[in-house]
Amino acid sequence: MRYKEFRALLLKRFSIPKVHAVEKILRKFSTAEKALFYFLAGIFAFSGIILLAKVNNAFLVEVPIRGGSLVEGTVGNPRFINPVLALSEADKNLSSLIYSGLVRLTPEGKVENDLAEVSLSKSRLTYTARIYNSARFHDGMPVTADDVVFTISKIADPLIKSPKRGNWDGVAVEKIDDKTVTFTLREPYTPFIYNLNLGILPKHIWKNVTDDEFSFSQFNTLPMGSGPYQVLKVERNSGGIPNYYKLIAFKDGSAKVPYITNLIFKFYPSEETLLEAYASRHVDSISGISPEKLKNLKRQDSRIVTSSLPRVFAVFFNQSRSKALLAKEARQAFDLISPRKEIVSKILGGYGTATSLPLPAGIYNWPNAAEEKTFDERLSQAKEILAKAGWAPNKDTGILEKKSGSSIIKLSFSISTGDAPELQAVAETLAASWRQLGANIEILSYETGDLNQNVIRPRNFEALLFGEVVSRNADLYPFWHSSQRTDPGLNIALYANGRADKLLDSARSAENFETIEKNYKDFVAEIKKDIPAVFLYTPSFLYVVPENLREVNIKSLAVAQDRFLGVRDWYIETDKVWKIFDTNLTN
């Protein structure tokens, strides 16, 4: 199109003021003046475009959109993708995504309604759950009171052997109508609300499975629930064992639809093979890796997300098996010179928190007096405590000993622990420090099953290096109440203190979490006086994720699968929109 034709079209379509006057002036310009004019006009136009682009960008925000895939690698194959039976990490990971409960936990640790609206009676004994009409299983069937009662009946059935059975002892479950269930306790127990996070089984799928068949049913590996993700595809190895699951976001439930469209899980026989798969980019994310293995990660497109676990590793003393440990001054000296910070920095690679408390670090904002003085200062103080109590070195062996009536007590005992490299290193570090006092320390190592069955359960140890999983509700009753001293109780230090028992009882029945904290603070004071154990550290959970995975929040982690509490908010794909169209800003 010629210039004149183009000009005529513009003047016809648009009313441009003063166009004729501008053209008249331009005709009077010399060639050089016209060149300068058009050059400056071009710069002006270009600058205007840049300015408009910057203004546009100033009003644009990046927002998550649905799409993308995340491939997660896990050690061990799933067997029971079932909230009633889940045992392994693989089981629990998938169960937490495929099933949902009456309530859900947020990454910050708060309790929110999920499948139902839950209320508590004035007596604090009865919880009432009214299931939402929108609550659906992945096959479109509604979630009903029958499903809830059925799920808990399976947990309570001794033939099923559910690991969650203890959580429901003494709880009466009653169906009020098709959408309402009540849970009645024998006595108030504030942390019970966490039990309602239990995934609900669809009765219409499981009702024809007998108790004998329950653990062998195909529905354990072809699960269907009401959670944020549903199973799309399963692949099995040559032995028929599932080694690949593809999950897709569930769009017809009552809760928010996840941003990430596909979650893929691949399973490996060991940590070494998992790390090889990660290095070769067969998986995007891995978790639960030991700190010493992190330095061998060879990918640069990832980051490490950490969170303190609600666990406490400690050396528990069995005073009934060792006369040396029956002496309070000996336990006090060992507590004083335990190198907690050295253990965290050198053995855990900094992925942990030193603690001198029986509660996991971070649950309460209490001062932690772990190692306020230098080691030499603490060693000198510990030696002075032992000397005042009558302990003196044997002239031949150098081992401290003390007269007790007509007998001689030697400061000699063994530490039993698991055969994991991390525990072995911690035991050796402790023993090296305690030997500087003049103690004779022997380290006994056991395979995990052997340790649990033949050492911990019969309390067959003098000292035990072990980690207690306190869990989200921070209930210390099972670990320290005198009624729990024998198996299956978890009071492995055989601790007995009447005042401590009363404080633990009060904490269990307290009306609010402030009262619970007050009782536990007083309980800790009793523990510090008696020193039944040397508390060492709270480990960190390590989660390696791709750099482009956003909004991964694992602040309040109780167990490894809690990393998925905020999975609905995770995203990979993004778009840019004007701020006024961003619902996250306008809501």
C-alpha positions, 0 to 999 in steps of 0.5 A: 500500500502506498503512503498516500493510500495509507494516509487516506485510510488513516484519515478516514478511520481516525480523526487526527487533529492538526494533521494538515498543519503538521504536514505543511510544516514538515514540507518546509523542512530540509532533508536534514531537518526531516531526518532529525525530526523522524529520528527524535520521533522514533526515540519518543515512540520507543521510549513511550513503548518502554514506559508503557511496558514498565507501567504494565509490569508494575501492575502485573503479579505472578500467580500460580496456575494448575499444571505440572508434574512432580516425581517423588522418590521413596525408599521401600515399596508400599503395601498398605495404602490404607489409613487403618494399616499404613506402616511404612513411609511409602504407605503413609505418604500415599495414604496422606494424599489419597485419603482425607479425614473429618478435620485436616491439619495446616502446615502451621499446625492448626486444625481445620474442618475438612470432610465435616464441621466438628464441634465439642460439647460443654462437657468436653467429652463429646465431639460431633461431626456433621459431614458436608453434603459436598464431601465425595469419594473419588468414585463420586459416592458421598461420604457418610456416617456409615463410612466413618463408623466402619473405618473406626470399627476396623481400627478397633477390631483386634483381628485387624491389628491396626497400629492406630488402635490405641488412639481409639481405646475408650472412645464410643462412636455413634451414628446419629444420622446419615451425615452425623457422627459423635465421639464420646470420651471417658474423660476430657482429652484435649489432643483427641481432635488430632485423631479426627485427621484419620483418613476415612475408608469408603464402606461401599468398597470395603464392606465385602472384605472379611477381617481375615482378608483385610490385610490381603485385599487388592484395595490396599494397593489400589486405594480410593479415598476422598483426599486431594489426589486419586490414583490414575495409574499403577505399575508393578515389578516382576514380582507383582510389587507396586513400584510406580504410582501416578496420582492426579488432582481430585477436582470433585471434592469439598476442598480446594483443588491442588495446583500440581496436576500430577504427583508421581511416586517411584520406589527404591530398595535403599537410600543408595539407589534412591540417591542414584535415581536422583542424581540421574534425574529419574526423580525430582524430590527426595526426603528423609536423607541422612545429613552425611549423604547430602554432601554427595548430591550432585544436582544444582537445580534443587534446594533443601527444605528443613523442619524440626521433627517432634522427636527427642534423642536421649540416653535413658538410664535404667537405674534398676540395672546399674548401681553406678547410674543409681547415683544421682550425682553420676547422672548429673555429671553425665548430663553436664558434660554431654556435647550436644552442640558438637553432636548436632554440628559434626554428626548431624551436619547442623540439621538439628537442635541441641536440647536439654529438655524432654520435649522436642525443640520448637514446641514451646518457646522455652529457654534451652540451657544446653551447654551455656559454659565451655566444655572444660568449665563443665568438665571441671564442675562435673569432676567436683560434683563426683569428688564431693560425692565420694567418687575417686579413681582406682589406682590401677585402672583410673576408673572412678569408684565409690564405697557403698557399705561393704561393697565398691561401686564402679562408674562403669556401664554400657550404652545400648543403641541401634546399628544406624551409623548416626546413632553409632557416632553419637554413642561414641562421641558421648562415651568419649566425653564421659570417659574423661570423667573416669567412667568406663563405657561400653557401647552395644549395637543392635539391629532395629528389630532386635533392639526393640524386641529384646532390649527395649521391651524387656528393659534389658539395658543399663543405658539406652540411646534412643529417639522418642517420637513425641508426635504433634499433640506433645503428649508426654504421658506415654513416655513418663507416667509411672503407669507406663513403665512396663511394656507396652508402655513407653516409659523406658527410663522406668521413671516414677514420681508422684508429682510428675504423674499428677502433672501429666494427668492434669495436662491430658485433661486440661481445657486449653493448650495454655494450661497444658503448657503450664503443667509441662513446664512444672513437669520439666522442673521435676525431670531436671531434679531427678535426671532419669535421662540425658536429653541430647537433640531434636533432629531435622527433617530434610526434604530436597525439592526442585527449585521451581516448586513453590509454597512448600511449607513444612513448619509444623512437621510431626511425621514425614508425611506431614510435608504434604499438609499444604500440598494443595498450595504447592505449584510449579506453573505460573502466569502473570495477571494484573493485580486487580485480577489476582483473587489472592489479593482481592479476597 
